[in-house]
Amino acid sequence: MPDRGMGWKQWGEQLKAYRLRAGYASQTELADALSHLELTSGETLILSTSQLSRWENGQRCPTRRAQHLDLIEGLARLGGIATPAEADAWLQAGQQGLLSADERWRLFGEVLPSPPPTPDAAILHGHLPAQTTPFVGRKAEMSAVLDLLVGSQCRLLTITGAGGMGKTRLSIAVAAQAAPHFADGVCFVPLADVETPQAILATIATQLDVPDAGAADIDQRLHNFLRTKQLLLILDNFEHLMAHTPDPAVDPVETLSTLLQKSPRLTILVTSQERLNLVEEWIYPLEGLAYPPEDHPDTGGAYAAIEFFAQCASKSRPDFDPILERPHIASICRLVEGMPLGIELAASWVRAFSCAEIAAELARDLDFLTTPLRNLPTRHRSLRSLFNRSWALLSSQEQTILGRLLVFRSSFDRNAAMEVAGATPLLLTALVDRSLLRRQASGRYDMHGLLYQFVSEQFAQQPQERSETQARHAAFYADLAARAGWELEPGDPKAAAALQNGSANVLAAWRWAVEQKELAAVKKMMKWLVDHFRQRGEHSAGYQTFAKAIALFRTQEPNAEGETAGLLGSLLLCQAQCTNHANVEDGRILLEESVALLRRAFPPDPLDLALALLSLSTKYASHGDNAKGETLLEEGLAIFRKTDNSQGVGATLRDWGALEMGWGRLRLAEQRLTEAASLLEIHSPVDSMHSTLFLGTTLLMRGHYQQAEALIQRALHSFVEHGEKNLAGWAQRNLGDLYTATGDFEQARQAFARANAYFAPVGREWEVTLSICLSPAVLARLHGDPNAERLLVDAVTTARRIGFQQRIATSLHHLSRLRHDQRDYMGALALLDEALSTSRKIDFRYATALILTQQGHSYLALNQIDSASRSFAEALRIAGEEGIDRVAVDALGGAAELAAQIGDSEEAVLLLRLAYAHPASEYETRQRAKAALFKTSQPESVASLQEYNSNPLFILDEAIQLAEQLVCGYH
């Protein structure tokens, strides 16, 4: 019989060694960690502390092979067992044989071959500090560092990162897994308490237990010891030994280089806030643990920072419930940006505060992150002490530059740092190397939020330096914004590109310039800011930003004249451009004052005056004062022509064409928009495509569906390519209207959904209100959706609330068509009377023709022939004059039904066939014409509709003349 007791003792000793290597100081911690693992079998490994204690003391070991395999899997995943060879040796000690091929693959997959442990390695494996808490959330980092150490040519690897990022803990965890790949094991050397570079080698020798060789000095003895060793040496906390004025005779960095040269099988892993800058050095930068981002509220999921906080908090308060506190834990983790030490210090306060209170205190005071725990290193008991240590290692010049860099918001590029803070590339690199700045993948720089708070306190004692830096910052971003250009003055593309990620800095520069009343800087930035707010859909933020500036400058000079009048006029224009379009009256009042101030500005600002006139004309047109709108457009266009600003001319023609389109003067709108698109093409693809979108919409209103779809799709592709979400939303909305008109309801539904998706992220509620409110309601009515009535009533209600006259007229018209479908003809006519009154008041000819046509259909349903004929006659006249083919065709169908009702069946059939087959005919017009043809009892007319579609009997103008003669003969 084998001596099982002897096997149990060997097996238990190895279990203890694996537990310590994995970083668990007690059996309780290991049992807890194993219980949280889900094995490949789908089960969890539930063990008691007493059971593990008996096993480690050699009293017994598991008798079932399955339990051995589960323990191997658990310890392998926790970092205790690294290779199949170790698992085989442990199985044999427990008299369980060796792993089979399937078991090796299931538990380890493909692993690097490792040499068998040597006696020296067995000793040196114990030179890793035992860890008292589980290692959380660094699987990717561990894998990457391990690959560098054992799977590449790297012999000197530095894990860099700010203090408190967990560099030491990562190095220990990696070393435990890397140990089997080094024949002579690993050795951990803490350097935090080593005060001079001269003591580095002696400290290493002490940790390695290098034997005393008599007279030989420590350097020689260490080199002799390491010459043949295949060893991983971990040097922890190296940064403070790289002083700025090192002893020329003892350079700590050169010491490491010499070690590598004289010990060809040696690998060194360094943890440091600062890189060593050696040729042999490989770098692994370490950031914080993963935490939920602020713009995506945490709704669950695995985040290492939250898991680590929960573990730390449960030590201070066993009844701590991380699920209830999760939103506030996420806030804490965001405030410390995933820094493990910050999380640990914050979690230590759960015994006295709620997580919400901890987050509030942390946002207010850096000193809150302090702990009374005695077994933490002194430098880790508060973040202030940690930052003080880093700050003390900087030269006075580096401290000054770091303080100046506080002026930047969010992030900054190298050019800005040089111009504003005087940070040379060498100094920037030095601060990055010391982990005090972070260099993003884009090449921009930023600073950890808590470090920013600390440096701000240090720099608070230098108000003059801070003020001068702010002035340089404002001047720099004002010049950059001016060079980047704006709506009517394109600028330097490089400047515009530099500001793509610099909006936070422009806003900070703006606030300072406004507070200091720096007129020149304010003028340079205002135009770029308007474009910024509008492109992002942040109209409310823009409105408030300019309102604050206006209020400040008004108090300075209430009765502004000259330069101040010009500045206020331009600011009011900017505020009006950020007005929510649902509040037409507010925008009009702002623009009227803007125009008045700009007219008396000195020196004059003709472009701002012209732009203000252009914007004001739209407000008047929205109120129905078309004559006033045209007068202002003419004045603005004259200014643009006089100043030879062809982009301004193009923009005016575009807006004028859009107004003509809104008024229903579609032929004239088409001419203006075609010219605008051509003029703007050489200046701005987006502006040109904006005109193209309006042109496509005009053709859609006319009923030229194929041409309209091609233009709208072309514009849509351009908007998507240039990231213009708002305009892309409008294009999709118009496609939805087009597909609704042509009866492609599924395509229409998809287009409206895409439009809403574009509008929602940029916060354009009024687009949704004006466009998505009515258009899907029309689709719902045509498709027989039971929600159609609610949607149409909502559209009318919304239009009345906004006060947009054009939308009131069209919303009433579409609701009346539903009442007509419900055979409530009197109800339909009541709505149409109000709609017609509104459209006539604002000279909205398109809507007038639409409303008159529907009025004719409802009168005809009531057999009021005379009223129906008058409505159709006027609708045909307007539609013929303005080229509104789709309305003309619908009115033709109405006239044909009227003719059939009176008895003129021959003319009725001709017109109905045309109404059905004409390319401008809407889905509803076709359906009505088809039904009317069946009523004529001429099946051959219905059967030949498709043939007629490709071979019309006469053109639309002739049909309109015939229809007008018919309906005029009835009244």
Secondary structure as UniProt FT lines:
FT   HELIX           4..22
FT   HELIX           27..35
FT   TURN            40..41
FT   HELIX           49..56
FT   TURN            57..58
FT   HELIX           65..77
FT   TURN            78..79
FT   HELIX           84..93
FT   TURN            94..95
FT   HELIX           101..108
FT   HELIX           119..124
FT   TURN            125..126
FT   HELIX           139..150
FT   STRAND          156..160
FT   TURN            163..164
FT   HELIX           167..178
FT   HELIX           179..181
FT   TURN            183..184
FT   STRAND          186..190
FT   TURN            192..193
FT   HELIX           197..199
FT   HELIX           200..208
FT   TURN            214..215
FT   HELIX           218..226
FT   TURN            227..228
FT   STRAND          231..236
FT   HELIX           239..241
FT   TURN            248..249
FT   HELIX           252..262
FT   TURN            264..265
FT   STRAND          266..272
FT   TURN            279..280
FT   STRAND          281..285
FT   TURN            294..295
FT   HELIX           304..316
FT   TURN            318..319
FT   TURN            322..325
FT   HELIX           326..335
FT   TURN            336..338
FT   HELIX           340..347
FT   HELIX           348..351
FT   HELIX           355..364
FT   HELIX           366..368
FT   TURN            374..375
FT   HELIX           378..380
FT   HELIX           383..392
FT   HELIX           396..404
FT   HELIX           405..407
FT   HELIX           414..421
FT   HELIX           425..433
FT   TURN            434..435
FT   STRAND          438..439
FT   TURN            441..442
FT   STRAND          445..446
FT   HELIX           449..459
FT   TURN            460..461
FT   HELIX           463..484
FT   STRAND          485..486
FT   TURN            487..488
FT   STRAND          489..490
FT   HELIX           493..498
FT   TURN            499..501
FT   HELIX           503..515
FT   TURN            516..517
FT   HELIX           519..536
FT   HELIX           539..556
FT   HELIX           562..577
FT   TURN            581..582
FT   HELIX           584..599
FT   HELIX           606..622
FT   TURN            623..624
FT   HELIX           626..642
FT   TURN            643..644
FT   HELIX           646..663
FT   HELIX           666..681
FT   TURN            682..683
FT   HELIX           685..702
FT   HELIX           705..721
FT   TURN            722..723
FT   HELIX           725..742
FT   HELIX           745..759
FT   HELIX           760..762
FT   HELIX           765..767
FT   HELIX           768..772
FT   TURN            773..774
FT   HELIX           775..782
FT   TURN            783..784
FT   TURN            786..787
FT   HELIX           788..802
FT   HELIX           805..821
FT   TURN            822..823
FT   HELIX           825..841
FT   TURN            842..843
FT   HELIX           845..861
FT   TURN            862..863
FT   HELIX           865..882
FT   HELIX           885..902
FT   HELIX           905..917
FT   TURN            919..920
FT   HELIX           923..935
FT   TURN            936..937
FT   HELIX           939..943
FT   HELIX           945..949
FT   HELIX           956..968
FT   TURN            969..970
//
